[in-house]
Every structure is written in structure tokens, then in C-alpha cells.
Amino acid sequence: MTAKLTKTRFSMQLQKPRWNNRIYFPYITHGFHSIPIRLFFLFSVMGSVIGFSFNIFFFGEWDGMKEIVLFALAFSIVNATLEEMLWRGTLLPVLAGQVSWLYALVVTSLAFGLHHIALGIPFWPALGFSIGGFFFAIVKWRSESLFPPILWHFIINLLMVFSGFILPY
């Protein structure tokens, strides 16, 4: 609807990712070092797994594991897909059609993280979600597809459920 009102054409980019496109450092679009999206994605997922492993093994809820696994899968699939379709698939491209891409990236990333406060997430973790939203948007933009951020978001959601950060009850 927003795209109609602003007469902006957009696509959620639900196509095959371009895994060989590159992310540049330090400025994303240019810089002295670059790596392919597939390697950035691999390192990001590995970092997420390592980062949450401590919580999973020491604070994870092991009683009733079947229910937790089912909840984790259902929650992660639905949440990652809907949030990425809303924030990176719809709002980011529509806003980027009206203002600079960098401004749209910053605004939607901050909004993504801060909207979690309304869901009961404390301020500092919500601010961390903003940083995650920033990287989800970069991966979406550089891969030209919404599938990599959905997959990464799904993995992080699974890890948050298994670590006890998101409880199924």
C-alpha cells in the first residue's frame, strides 16, 4: 500500500541469491577488502552459533526438549519469514525509493530493533537487534535476494529459543 501511495515500484526479491556478489569493508559498497556473500554468510552463521553456544549448553531448558524443538522450529520459520518480508522485503525498498539507500538502511534497522521493545525485549538487546537488522539488510541488498536474511534470521531465532532467550511458555 505504501508503494502505491508513493508510486514506488519495489520487489521483495524472492529469487535465487547471488552468492558470488561481494560485501566490501569498511564501507559495504566499496573499500580495500571484499568477500563473497557466501563467505560472509558462513562466517556470520558460525559466529551466531558460537555466540549462543554458551547459553544453550549452560542455560538451555533440556526438560521437555520435544516441545521446545517444535516451538523453536515453528516460531523461527514464521517469525524470520514475516519479519524479513516486512522489514527488508517491503519497508526497506519502499523507503529507499524515497530517500537515500543508506538512510533507509539506518532507519529501518533502528526501527526493526526498537520495535522489539514493544514485544517485551529490554532496550540493550533490542539495540543489538538493530545491529542484526543492519546486517540482514546488507546481505539482502548485496545478494539481491530475501532468502539469505530469512535463513540467517531463522538460525538466530532457533539459537535464541534453545539458549532460553525466547521461552516457549
C-alpha positions as CSV (number, residue, x, y, z in Angstrom):
1,M,0.0,0.0,0.0
2,T,2.8,2.4,0.8
3,A,4.4,1.7,-2.5
4,K,1.1,2.5,-4.2
5,L,0.7,5.8,-2.3
6,T,4.3,6.8,-3.1
7,K,4.1,5.4,-6.7
8,T,7.3,3.4,-5.9
9,R,8.0,0.2,-7.7
10,F,9.5,-2.5,-5.5
11,S,10.3,-6.2,-5.4
12,M,10.8,-8.3,-2.3
13,Q,13.5,-10.1,-4.3
14,L,12.3,-13.6,-3.6
15,Q,14.7,-15.1,-6.2
16,K,17.8,-17.2,-6.1
17,P,20.5,-15.3,-4.2
18,R,23.6,-14.1,-5.9
19,W,26.1,-15.7,-3.6
20,N,29.1,-14.5,-5.5
21,N,28.3,-10.8,-5.1
22,R,30.7,-9.2,-2.7
23,I,30.5,-7.2,0.5
24,Y,33.2,-4.6,0.9
25,F,34.9,-3.4,4.0
26,P,34.8,-1.0,5.6
27,Y,32.1,0.7,3.6
28,I,29.8,-2.1,2.3
29,T,29.7,-0.8,-1.3
30,H,33.4,-0.1,-1.6
31,G,36.6,-0.5,0.4
32,F,40.0,-2.1,0.5
33,H,38.8,-5.6,1.2
34,S,35.8,-7.6,0.0
35,I,34.5,-11.1,0.4
36,P,31.7,-13.0,-1.4
37,I,28.3,-13.1,0.2
38,R,28.5,-16.8,0.7
39,L,31.6,-16.5,2.9
40,F,30.2,-13.5,4.8
41,F,27.0,-15.6,5.4
42,L,29.0,-18.6,6.5
43,F,31.2,-16.6,9.0
44,S,28.1,-14.8,10.3
45,V,26.2,-18.0,10.9
46,M,29.2,-19.6,12.6
47,G,29.6,-16.5,14.8
48,S,26.0,-16.7,15.8
49,V,26.3,-20.4,16.7
50,I,29.5,-19.8,18.7
51,G,28.0,-16.7,20.4
52,F,24.9,-18.6,21.5
53,S,26.5,-22.0,22.3
54,F,27.5,-21.0,25.8
55,N,23.9,-20.0,26.7
56,I,22.5,-23.1,25.0
57,F,24.6,-25.6,27.0
58,F,24.6,-23.8,30.3
59,F,21.2,-22.2,30.5
60,G,19.1,-24.1,27.9
61,E,16.0,-25.9,29.0
62,W,16.6,-29.6,28.5
63,D,13.4,-30.9,30.1
64,G,10.6,-31.3,27.6
65,M,13.0,-30.9,24.7
66,K,10.5,-32.2,22.1
67,E,8.1,-29.3,22.8
68,I,11.0,-26.8,22.7
69,V,12.2,-28.2,19.4
70,L,8.7,-28.0,17.9
71,F,8.2,-24.5,19.3
72,A,11.7,-23.4,18.1
73,L,11.0,-24.6,14.5
74,A,7.5,-23.1,14.3
75,F,8.5,-19.8,15.8
76,S,11.7,-19.4,13.9
77,I,10.1,-20.2,10.5
78,V,7.1,-17.9,11.0
79,N,9.0,-15.1,12.7
80,A,12.0,-14.9,10.4
81,T,9.9,-15.1,7.2
82,L,7.3,-12.5,8.3
83,E,9.8,-10.0,9.8
84,E,12.2,-10.2,6.8
85,M,9.3,-9.8,4.4
86,L,8.1,-6.8,6.3
87,W,11.4,-5.0,7.2
88,R,13.8,-6.0,4.4
89,G,11.3,-7.1,1.7
90,T,8.8,-4.2,1.9
91,L,9.8,-1.2,4.1
92,L,13.5,-1.0,3.1
93,P,12.9,-0.9,-0.7
94,V,9.9,1.5,-0.4
95,L,11.8,3.9,1.9
96,A,14.9,3.6,-0.3
97,G,12.8,4.7,-3.3
98,Q,12.1,7.9,-1.5
99,V,15.4,8.7,0.3
100,S,19.0,7.5,0.0
101,W,19.6,3.8,0.4
102,L,21.9,4.4,3.4
103,Y,19.3,6.5,5.2
104,A,16.7,3.8,4.5
105,L,19.1,1.2,5.8
106,V,19.8,3.0,9.1
107,V,16.1,4.0,9.7
108,T,14.7,0.5,9.1
109,S,17.5,-1.2,11.0
110,L,16.9,1.0,14.1
111,A,13.1,0.6,13.8
112,F,13.5,-3.2,13.4
113,G,15.5,-3.4,16.7
114,L,13.4,-0.9,18.6
115,H,10.1,-2.4,17.7
116,H,11.1,-5.4,19.8
117,I,10.9,-3.2,22.9
118,A,7.1,-3.3,22.4
119,L,7.4,-7.1,22.4
120,G,9.0,-7.0,25.9
121,I,12.7,-7.2,24.9
122,P,14.9,-4.9,27.1
123,F,16.5,-1.9,25.4
124,W,20.1,-3.2,25.1
125,P,19.2,-6.5,23.4
126,A,16.7,-4.5,21.2
127,L,19.6,-2.2,20.2
128,G,21.6,-5.4,19.3
129,F,18.6,-6.5,17.1
130,S,19.1,-3.1,15.3
131,I,22.6,-4.1,14.5
132,G,21.4,-7.5,13.3
133,G,18.8,-5.8,11.2
134,F,21.6,-3.7,9.6
135,F,23.5,-6.8,8.6
136,F,20.3,-8.6,7.4
137,A,19.6,-5.6,5.1
138,I,23.2,-5.6,3.8
139,V,23.0,-9.3,3.0
140,K,19.6,-8.8,1.3
141,W,20.9,-5.9,-0.7
142,R,24.2,-7.4,-1.8
143,S,22.7,-10.9,-2.5
144,E,19.8,-9.4,-4.3
145,S,17.5,-11.8,-2.6
146,L,15.5,-12.1,0.6
147,F,16.3,-15.7,1.2
148,P,19.7,-15.3,2.8
149,P,18.5,-12.9,5.6
150,I,15.5,-15.2,6.1
151,L,17.7,-18.2,6.6
152,W,20.2,-16.3,8.9
153,H,17.3,-14.8,10.9
154,F,15.8,-18.3,11.2
155,I,19.1,-19.7,12.6
156,I,19.4,-16.9,15.1
157,N,15.8,-17.4,16.2
158,L,16.5,-21.1,16.7
159,L,19.6,-20.3,18.8
160,M,17.7,-17.7,20.9
161,V,15.0,-20.3,21.7
162,F,17.5,-23.0,22.6
163,S,19.5,-20.6,24.7
164,G,16.5,-19.6,26.7
165,F,16.4,-16.0,25.5
166,I,13.0,-16.7,23.9
167,L,10.9,-19.0,26.0
168,P,8.1,-21.2,24.7
169,Y,5.9,-20.6,27.8
